[in-house]
Amino acid sequence: MLKRTLLCTGLGLAALLLGACAQRDDGGTDLRRPVRNDIANIPPQCFTRTRDADGRVQNPCYVCHADADEPNYQSQPESQLSYAFPLLRSADKVRNDWTNLFVDRRDAVAAVHDDEILRYVRTDNYRAADGGILLARRLARLPARWDVDGDGRWGGYVPDAAFRFDAEGFDRDGDGRPTGWRAFAYFPFPGSFMPTNGAFDDVLIRLPDAFRTAENGHADDIVYKTNLAIVEALVRRADVAIEPTAERALGVDLDHDGQLGSASRVVYDWAPTQGRTMSYVGRARLDQQAGRVHAAAGLFPEGTEFLHSVRYLDVAADGRVQPAPRMKELRYSRKRLWLNYSDLRQQAVLEDKEATLSPDRPEQYLGDPEQGLESKLGWIYQGFIEDARGNLRPQTREESQFCVGCHGGLSATDDGIFSFSRKLASGPAHGWYHWGDRPFEGLPDPLRRDGQPEFATYLMNNAAGDEYRANDEVRARFFTADGKPKPEAFARLRGDLSVLMLPTPARALTLDKAYRLLVREQSFEHGRDAVLAPATHVWPAIEQDAPTGIETPLPAPRLAVP
């Protein structure tokens, strides 16, 4: 891939034979190209060797594959026990096409100076100097290679978040007007998504216009905040604290005390078979009464959107590791279709039937890179990733399947979403704020429903800080050379999550350098993990249904709601 990039400095015959030049800023990536990795929906973490050389078995699998809460009917604890992958191309083993895990780039990484990578990650590739959104401008001048349906216009999501947040997490444009997006702080998902493994994340949610307007049709912040709290209560199946709110003005008994007074919480009370349901407020209440909007425990209303930026690691002057201005990716999802409990149960039954009758048939997804790919749960997913020059471009179908695979069928999600049920329920604005440049400050290790600290439990079950068990820094920080836990490190983690989440400045910059090499190669179809050395705890190929070595599945690591 590096050779291809070097040849692409010109328009000679070699470049033409090897494909479009990745270095050009003209939409050189062809979104119409065929999928090469038939099982791109299965993430590389699933190829992890769970058995160490000394015979000890580690279990990073339980965080994704365990018992699920209804209406997630994707309970799959058995997936902890075997490598149940499709066997393609008449092969005798399942081939791991995430080959970037095995490439040795250490010399190339070492050749990059710290100042060079810092300049790169501190360059904003989302907003222009005048405040405009660079990617939206690129999509307005749509390259032919991105025009999948050939109609001359971009038919998918056009980025519209300003990433300028007030104290309550509301995103506002350059003139101070709300965009509808609202950021929330949340506990990262254990494993590769922790910043110590290469990237910071932030997540924004936006409800449809009806949830943001009063019954008279005017925009109303109180209505929007209240509806967001109602959605949170439904998805988390728990009461949610709110600022004192006059119920009579909204026409809804939010705290279910039998009167319209002042409510300081939204009480979760959803048992429709017993005649107990929950109502939205504002125009969404009228739409709900008319059957145009639905509410159910564990589900988001139709039209809900999420925006998720994945960022490089920056190092502040005081040595603190923080999110960088530069985005690696921008991920978008929208709930297109309402599926009730019966629909979702039937979908899960059909999927199990397909897996039984055609175990070697890869997952099929409707949609395309321009309109987005559809999950079987009724969501559209679309992503943007860096081109070779660092500008954001739409993902190919193959690159998008990487995202839909996890969001479309794991026990760890609520309605296909990882982050919202992990939202902070306490702290500033009840968790409605953007991380800014001080993520995890003052956060303790959260407790699971069984009373155990989540991340300490993950470390003990996996004896490492990532699925590949390649994070030597975390291992040395929490374990001795012979694998015994360090009590003092776990004691610090109990009250300060940053002990685990944040890498040292040296590791942060090395991870940035390793990832930028993938950007220059444009080799994301072979994996997008920032790997500092060839993986040794990952199978390059594995026999179908081979046992992982895990004998007893671990339970789902669901967080307790404070």
C-alpha positions in Angstrom: 0.0 0.0 0.0 2.9 2.4 0.7 4.3 1.6 -2.8 0.9 2.5 -4.3 0.9 5.9 -2.4 4.4 6.8 -3.7 3.5 5.9 -7.3 0.4 8.2 -7.0 2.5 11.3 -6.9 2.0 11.6 -10.6 -0.5 10.6 -13.3 1.8 8.1 -15.0 0.9 4.7 -16.4 1.8 3.0 -13.1 -0.7 5.1 -11.2 -3.4 4.5 -13.7 -2.9 0.8 -13.5 -2.9 0.8 -9.7 -6.1 2.7 -9.4 -7.2 6.2 -8.5 -4.5 8.4 -6.9 -5.2 8.5 -3.1 -3.3 11.7 -2.7 -5.6 13.8 -4.9 -8.2 15.9 -3.1 -10.9 15.2 -5.8 -12.9 12.4 -4.3 -10.4 9.8 -5.6 -11.9 7.1 -3.4 -14.6 5.4 -5.5 -17.7 4.6 -3.3 -18.9 2.2 -6.0 -16.0 -0.2 -5.7 -16.9 -3.8 -4.7 -16.5 -5.2 -1.2 -13.3 -7.1 -0.8 -13.7 -8.3 2.8 -16.9 -10.4 2.8 -17.1 -10.4 6.6 -16.1 -6.8 7.2 -19.0 -6.7 9.7 -17.1 -8.9 12.1 -14.6 -6.7 13.8 -10.9 -7.7 14.2 -11.3 -8.0 17.9 -13.3 -11.2 17.4 -10.1 -12.9 16.0 -8.4 -12.5 19.4 -6.5 -15.5 20.8 -8.0 -15.8 24.2 -5.5 -18.4 25.4 -2.1 -17.2 26.4 1.2 -19.1 25.7 1.2 -20.4 29.3 -2.3 -21.8 28.8 -4.2 -19.1 30.8 -7.5 -18.1 29.2 -8.6 -14.5 29.1 -12.1 -13.2 28.3 -12.5 -9.9 26.6 -15.5 -11.3 24.7 -18.2 -10.8 27.4 -18.5 -7.1 27.0 -20.1 -7.5 23.5 -21.5 -11.1 23.7 -23.7 -11.9 26.7 -27.3 -12.0 27.8 -29.3 -9.0 26.6 -32.1 -6.9 28.0 -35.4 -7.0 26.2 -36.2 -5.6 23.6 -32.7 -6.5 22.5 -33.2 -10.1 21.5 -29.6 -10.6 20.5 -28.6 -12.6 23.6 -25.4 -14.4 22.6 -23.3 -15.7 25.5 -22.4 -18.7 23.4 -20.3 -16.4 21.2 -17.8 -16.3 24.1 -17.2 -20.0 23.6 -16.3 -20.4 19.9 -15.1 -18.7 16.7 -18.5 -19.1 14.9 -17.6 -17.3 11.7 -18.8 -17.9 8.1 -16.5 -20.1 6.1 -16.0 -18.4 2.7 -14.4 -19.1 -0.6 -14.2 -22.9 0.0 -11.4 -22.3 2.4 -10.4 -24.8 5.1 -10.1 -21.9 7.7 -11.7 -18.5 8.2 -9.2 -16.0 7.0 -8.7 -12.8 9.0 -8.7 -10.0 6.4 -7.8 -7.4 9.0 -4.2 -7.8 7.9 -3.0 -4.4 9.1 -2.8 -6.0 12.5 0.2 -8.0 11.4 2.2 -5.3 9.5 5.3 -4.0 11.1 5.4 -0.2 10.9 7.8 0.5 13.8 10.5 2.0 11.6 8.1 4.2 9.8 6.5 5.4 13.0 10.0 6.1 14.5 10.8 8.3 11.5 8.0 10.8 12.3 9.0 13.7 14.6 6.8 14.6 17.5 6.4 18.2 16.3 5.2 16.9 12.9 2.5 14.7 14.3 1.4 17.4 16.8 1.0 20.0 14.0 -1.1 17.4 12.1 -3.5 16.5 14.9 -3.9 20.1 16.0 -5.1 21.0 12.5 -8.9 21.1 12.4 -10.1 19.1 9.4 -13.8 19.7 10.2 -14.2 23.4 10.4 -12.7 26.0 8.0 -11.1 29.2 9.3 -14.4 31.1 8.6 -16.3 28.6 10.7 -17.8 26.7 7.8 -17.9 22.9 7.7 -15.3 21.7 5.3 -16.9 18.3 4.6 -20.3 19.9 3.8 -18.5 22.1 1.2 -16.9 19.0 -0.3 -20.2 17.2 -0.6 -21.8 20.3 -2.2 -19.1 19.9 -5.0 -19.9 16.2 -5.3 -17.1 14.3 -7.1 -18.5 11.7 -9.6 -16.9 8.9 -7.7 -19.0 9.7 -4.7 -22.3 10.0 -6.6 -23.5 6.4 -6.2 -27.0 7.0 -7.6 -25.8 9.3 -10.4 -28.2 12.2 -9.7 -25.5 14.8 -9.2 -26.2 15.5 -5.6 -25.3 14.0 -2.2 -28.2 12.0 -0.9 -27.0 11.2 2.5 -26.3 13.0 5.7 -24.6 16.4 5.3 -22.7 17.4 8.5 -24.4 20.3 10.2 -23.0 20.3 13.8 -20.9 23.3 14.7 -19.1 21.5 17.6 -19.5 24.7 19.7 -21.2 23.7 23.0 -22.7 25.7 25.8 -22.6 24.7 29.5 -25.5 22.3 29.0 -24.1 20.5 26.0 -26.2 22.3 23.4 -24.4 22.8 20.1 -24.7 26.3 18.6 -23.7 27.7 15.3 -21.5 30.8 14.8 -24.5 33.1 15.4 -25.5 31.3 18.6 -28.5 29.5 17.1 -29.1 25.9 18.3 -28.4 23.1 15.8 -30.5 20.6 17.7 -27.5 18.5 18.6 -26.7 18.0 22.3 -23.6 16.4 23.7 -23.4 14.1 26.7 -20.6 12.7 28.8 -20.5 8.9 29.0 -18.4 6.1 30.2 -16.4 4.6 27.3 -17.0 1.1 26.2 -14.3 -1.2 27.7 -11.5 -2.3 25.4 -10.3 -0.8 22.1 -12.5 2.3 22.4 -10.7 3.5 25.5 -8.5 6.5 24.7 -5.4 4.6 25.9 -5.8 2.6 22.7 -5.6 5.4 20.3 -8.7 7.7 20.0 -11.0 10.0 21.9 -14.7 10.0 21.2 -17.6 12.3 21.7 -21.3 11.6 21.0 -24.2 14.0 20.2 -27.9 13.2 20.1 -30.6 15.1 18.2 -34.4 14.4 18.5 -36.7 15.3 15.6 -38.3 18.8 15.4 -41.5 17.7 17.1 -39.5 17.0 20.3 -38.0 20.5 20.3 -41.2 22.5 19.9 -44.1 23.4 22.1 -47.6 22.4 21.2 -48.0 25.9 19.7 -45.2 25.1 17.2 -42.6 27.4 18.7 -39.1 26.2 19.6 -38.9 25.6 23.3 -35.8 24.6 25.3 -37.8 23.3 28.3 -39.8 21.0 26.0 -36.6 19.7 24.4 -34.8 19.1 27.7 -37.8 17.3 29.1 -38.2 15.1 26.1 -34.5 14.2 26.2 -34.9 13.2 29.8 -38.0 11.1 28.9 -36.1 9.3 26.2 -33.2 8.7 28.7 -35.6 7.3 31.3 -37.2 5.0 28.7 -33.8 3.8 27.3 -32.2 3.3 30.7 -35.3 2.0 32.4 -34.7 4.3 35.3 -35.7 7.6 36.9 -33.9 10.7 35.5 -33.2 13.9 37.4 -34.2 17.2 35.8 -34.3 20.8 36.7 -37.6 21.8 38.5 -40.2 21.8 35.7 -43.7 23.1 35.7 -45.8 20.1 34.7 -49.1 22.0 34.2 -47.5 24.0 31.3 -46.6 20.7 29.7 -49.7 18.8 30.4 -47.9 15.7 31.6 -47.3 14.3 35.1 -43.6 13.7 34.8 -43.0 12.4 38.3 -46.2 10.3 38.4 -47.3 11.7 41.8 -50.8 12.1 40.6 -50.8 15.9 40.2 -49.5 18.6 37.9 -47.0 20.4 40.1 -43.3 21.0 39.9 -41.2 17.9 38.9 -37.5 17.4 39.6 -37.3 14.0 38.0 -38.9 12.0 35.2 -40.1 8.8 36.8 -39.7 5.6 34.7 -43.1 3.9 34.7 -43.7 1.8 31.6 -45.9 -1.3 31.9 -48.5 -1.1 29.0 -50.1 -4.4 29.8 -51.0 -2.8 33.2 -52.1 0.4 31.6 -49.0 2.4 32.5 -47.2 4.3 29.7 -45.1 7.4 29.4 -45.8 10.5 27.4 -43.6 12.9 25.6 -44.3 16.7 25.9 -44.8 19.5 23.4 -45.8 18.7 19.8 -44.3 15.2 20.3 -47.1 14.5 22.8 -49.7 15.4 20.2 -47.9 13.3 17.6 -47.7 10.4 20.1 -51.5 10.6 20.7 -52.1 10.6 17.0 -49.9 7.5 16.5 -47.2 9.3 14.5 -44.6 9.0 17.3 -44.0 5.9 19.5 -42.6 5.3 23.0 -41.4 2.1 24.5 -38.8 1.0 27.1 -35.4 0.4 25.7 -36.2 2.1 22.3 -35.5 5.5 20.8 -38.3 7.3 19.0 -38.2 7.3 15.2 -36.1 10.1 13.7 -33.5 10.1 16.6 -30.0 10.9 15.3 -26.6 10.4 16.7 -23.3 12.0 15.7 -20.0 10.5 16.9 -16.6 12.0 16.2 -13.5 9.9 16.6 -10.4 12.1 17.3 -6.6 11.9 17.5 -4.8 12.3 20.8 -3.3 15.7 21.6 -0.8 16.5 24.3 -1.2 19.8 26.1 1.7 22.0 27.3 1.4 20.5 30.8 1.6 17.0 29.5 -2.1 16.2 29.8 -3.5 14.0 27.0 -6.6 15.4 25.6 -8.8 15.2 22.4 -7.3 16.7 19.3 -9.1 19.1 16.9 -8.5 16.7 14.1 -11.1 14.0 13.4 -10.2 10.5 12.4 -13.8 9.7 11.6 -17.3 11.2 11.8 -20.0 8.7 12.3 -23.7 9.3 11.9 -26.8 7.3 12.5 -30.6 7.9 12.2 -33.5 5.8 13.3 -35.4 5.5 10.1 -38.1 3.0 11.1 -40.0 2.1 14.3 -39.9 -1.6 15.2 -42.0 -2.7 18.2 -41.1 -5.6 20.5 -42.8 -8.1 18.3 -41.1 -6.9 15.2 -37.7 -7.0 16.9 -38.3 -10.5 18.3 -39.4 -11.7 14.9 -36.3 -10.2 13.3 -34.1 -12.0 15.8 -35.9 -15.3 15.1 -35.4 -14.9 11.3 -31.7 -14.1 11.9 -31.2 -17.2 14.0 -32.9 -19.2 11.3 -30.7 -17.8 8.5 -27.6 -18.5 10.6 -28.7 -22.1 11.1 -29.7 -22.8 7.5 -26.9 -20.8 5.8 -24.0 -20.6 8.3 -21.5 -19.6 5.7 -23.6 -16.8 4.1 -22.1 -13.4 5.0 -24.4 -10.7 6.5 -26.3 -8.8 3.8 -27.1 -5.1 4.3 -29.4 -2.8 2.3 -28.3 0.7 1.3 -25.2 2.1 -0.2 -22.3 4.4 0.9 -24.2 7.6 -0.3 -27.6 6.9 1.4 -26.1 4.9 4.3 -26.4 1.3 5.2 -29.4 -0.1 7.0 -29.3 -2.2 10.1 -32.0 -4.8 10.8 -33.1 -2.7 13.8 -34.4 0.1 11.6 -31.3 2.5 11.7 -29.3 4.1 8.9 -25.5 4.3 9.5 -23.1 6.4 7.6 -19.5 7.3 8.2 -16.8 9.7 7.0 -13.1 9.0 7.3 -9.8 10.7 6.4 -8.5 10.6 2.8 -4.8 10.4 2.2 -4.4 14.2 2.7 -6.4 14.2 6.0 -9.6 15.6 4.6 -12.8 13.8 5.6 -14.4 11.7 2.9 -17.4 9.3 2.8 -16.7 5.8 3.8 -17.0 3.0 1.2 -19.6 0.3 1.7 -16.9 -2.0 3.1 -15.8 0.6 5.6 -19.3 1.2 6.7 -20.1 -2.5 7.2 -17.4 -2.4 9.8 -19.6 -0.1 11.8 -23.0 -1.6 11.1 -21.8 -5.1 12.1 -21.5 -4.1 15.8 -24.5 -1.6 15.9 -26.8 -4.1 14.2 -26.6 -7.2 16.4 -24.8 -7.2 19.8 -26.1 -7.9 23.2 -24.2 -4.8 24.6 -26.4 -2.2 22.9 -29.8 -0.6 23.6 -31.7 -0.2 20.3 -28.3 -0.6 18.5 -26.7 2.2 20.4 -23.7 1.8 22.8 -23.2 5.2 24.4 -26.5 6.6 25.6 -27.2 4.0 28.3 -23.7 4.7 29.5 -24.4 8.5 29.9 -23.4 10.1 33.2 -26.5 10.6 35.2 -24.9 13.0 37.7 -22.4 15.8 37.7 -22.7 19.0 35.7 -26.1 19.4 33.9 -26.8 15.8 34.9 -24.2 14.6 32.3 -25.4 16.9 29.5 -22.0 18.5 28.7 -19.2 18.0 26.2 -16.0 16.5 27.4 -13.9 19.5 26.2 -10.2 19.1 26.9 -10.6 17.5 30.4 -12.3 14.1 29.9 -12.7 11.8 32.9 -11.7 14.4 35.4 -13.0 13.3 38.8 -14.8 10.3 37.4 -14.7 7.1 39.5 -14.8 3.5 38.1 -18.6 3.0 37.6 -20.4 0.2 39.3 -22.2 -2.6 37.4 -25.6 -3.9 38.4 -23.8 -6.7 40.4 -22.0 -4.1 42.4 -18.6 -4.7 40.8 -16.5 -1.9 39.4 -16.7 -2.1 35.6 -13.2 -1.4 34.4 -11.4 -3.1 37.2 -13.6 -6.2 36.4 -12.7 -5.9 32.7 -8.9 -5.7 33.6 -9.2 -8.8 35.8 -11.2 -10.8 33.2 -8.8 -9.9 30.4 -5.5 -9.2 32.2 -5.0 -6.4 29.7 -6.4 -3.0 28.5 -7.5 -4.1 25.1 -8.8 -7.1 23.2 -5.5 -7.7 21.5 -3.6 -7.6 24.8 -1.1 -5.3 23.1 -1.3 -2.3 25.4 2.0 -2.9 27.3 1.5 0.4 29.2 -1.8 -0.6 30.8 -0.5 -4.1 31.6 2.6 -2.7 33.3 0.5 -0.1 35.2 -2.0 -2.7 36.6 -0.1 -6.0 36.6 3.3 -7.3 37.7 5.5 -9.1 35.2 4.0 -12.5 36.2 0.5 -11.2 35.8 -0.5 -10.5 39.4 -2.7 -7.4 39.9 -1.1 -4.3 41.6 -3.4 -3.4 44.5 -2.3 0.2 44.6 -3.1 0.8 40.9 -6.6 -0.7 41.3 -7.2 1.4 44.3 -6.4 4.6 42.3 -8.7 3.4 39.5 -11.6 3.2 42.0 -11.6 6.9 42.3 -10.0 8.2 39.1 -10.8 6.7 35.8 -8.1 8.6 34.0 -5.5 6.2 35.5 -6.7 3.7 32.9 -8.2 5.8 30.2 -5.3 8.2 29.5 -2.0 7.1 28.0 1.3 8.7 28.6 2.2 11.5 26.2 4.8 9.3 24.5 2.3 6.5 23.8 -0.3 9.0 22.7 2.0 10.5 20.0 3.1 7.0 18.9 -0.4 5.9 18.4 -1.1 9.1 16.4 1.8 8.3 14.2 0.8 4.7 13.6 -2.7 5.7 12.6 -1.6 8.4 10.2 0.3 5.8 8.3 -3.0 4.0 7.7 -4.4 7.2 6.5 -1.7 7.8 4.0 -2.0 4.2 2.7 -5.8 4.4 2.6 -5.8 0.7 3.7 -8.8 0.8 6.1 -10.3 -2.2 4.4 -7.5 -4.1 6.2 -8.2 -2.5 9.6 -8.1 0.9 11.3 -6.5 0.1 14.6 -3.3 2.0 15.6 -1.0 -1.0 16.0 2.4 -0.3 17.5 3.8 -3.8 16.7 2.6 -6.8 14.8 -0.2 -8.5 16.8 0.7 -11.7 18.5 -2.6 -12.4 20.3 -4.7 -12.5 17.1 -5.4 -15.3 14.7 -4.5 -14.7 11.1 -6.8 -17.6 10.3 -8.9 -19.9 12.5 -10.9 -23.1 12.1 -14.6 -22.5 11.9 -16.3 -23.0 15.3 -13.0 -23.6 17.0 -13.3 -23.3 20.8 -12.0 -20.1 22.3 -10.9 -21.9 25.5 -13.5 -20.0 27.5 -15.7 -22.6 29.2 -18.2 -20.6 31.2 -19.7 -17.4 29.7 -19.5 -14.3 31.8 -22.6 -12.2 32.4 -23.4 -8.9 30.7 -21.6 -5.9 32.2 -24.6 -3.7 32.5 -24.0 -0.4 34.4 -26.0 0.4 37.5 -27.9 3.7 37.2 -26.9 6.1 40.0 
